[in-house]
Amino acid sequence: MAYRGFFIEWIEQWSQFFQSCNWYTFHPIKIEIEDERNMGGFEMTVIIIGLGFRVRWNYDETEDVKDILRQVEGIKAGEIETAAIRQDRGE
């Protein structure tokens, strides 16, 4: 499982107004820059009039990231059970 690299996400906030929702979130203008050193990533979000994008660059595989990736692989392999699975069984 690769962690390093780029991720791009399209953001569209207009369609929520055509649905029955408990709340609506709309950004006329939003610019956010985050350097998430704990997870080894740099992220930028730009939204103008409800349309925008998020770009993330994972530049480092920190020890925290390695721990999370090991846990994911353990769950996939059936070695680790999640709390939700134990709760479903009534444990």
C-alpha positions in Angstrom: 0.0 0.0 0.0 1.6 3.2 -1.1 1.3 6.3 1.1 3.5 8.8 -0.7 2.2 10.8 -3.6 -0.6 13.3 -4.7 -4.3 13.2 -4.1 -6.8 15.5 -5.7 -10.4 15.9 -4.7 -13.2 17.8 -6.4 -15.5 19.8 -4.1 -19.0 20.8 -5.2 -21.4 22.2 -2.6 -24.5 23.1 -4.7 -26.2 19.7 -5.0 -27.0 19.6 -1.2 -29.6 22.4 -1.7 -31.7 20.0 -3.8 -31.8 17.4 -1.0 -33.5 17.3 2.4 -30.6 17.7 4.8 -30.3 18.5 8.5 -27.8 21.2 7.7 -26.1 22.9 4.7 -22.5 23.8 4.4 -21.6 26.4 1.8 -18.3 28.4 1.4 -18.5 31.6 -0.6 -14.6 31.7 -0.3 -12.4 29.3 1.5 -8.6 29.0 1.3 -6.9 26.6 3.6 -3.3 25.5 3.8 -2.2 22.8 6.2 1.2 21.2 6.8 0.4 18.0 8.7 3.8 17.0 9.9 2.6 14.2 12.2 1.2 12.3 9.1 3.8 13.6 6.6 1.4 15.5 4.4 0.8 19.0 2.9 -2.7 19.9 2.0 -4.4 22.9 0.3 -8.1 23.5 -0.1 -9.6 26.2 -2.3 -13.3 26.8 -2.7 -14.9 29.8 -4.5 -18.7 30.1 -4.6 -19.2 26.5 -3.6 -16.9 24.9 -6.2 -13.3 24.0 -5.5 -10.7 21.3 -5.0 -8.4 19.8 -2.4 -4.8 18.8 -3.2 -2.8 16.7 -0.8 0.9 15.7 -1.1 2.0 12.9 1.2 5.7 13.6 1.3 6.9 11.4 4.1 5.9 8.0 5.6 6.2 8.9 9.3 6.2 6.3 12.1 2.5 7.1 12.8 1.7 6.4 9.2 3.6 3.1 9.3 1.6 2.1 12.4 -1.7 2.9 10.7 -0.7 1.0 7.6 0.3 -2.1 9.6 -3.1 -2.0 11.4 -5.0 -1.8 8.0 -3.0 -4.8 6.7 -3.7 -6.7 9.9 -7.5 -6.0 9.6 -7.4 -7.1 5.9 -5.6 -10.3 6.8 -8.1 -11.0 9.7 -5.4 -10.8 12.3 -6.9 -7.7 14.0 -10.5 -7.3 14.8 -12.0 -3.8 15.0 -14.0 -2.6 17.9 -17.1 -2.5 15.7 -16.8 -6.2 14.9 -16.4 -7.1 18.6 -19.4 -4.9 19.5 -21.5 -6.7 16.8 -20.7 -10.0 18.5 -21.7 -8.5 21.9 -18.2 -8.6 23.4 
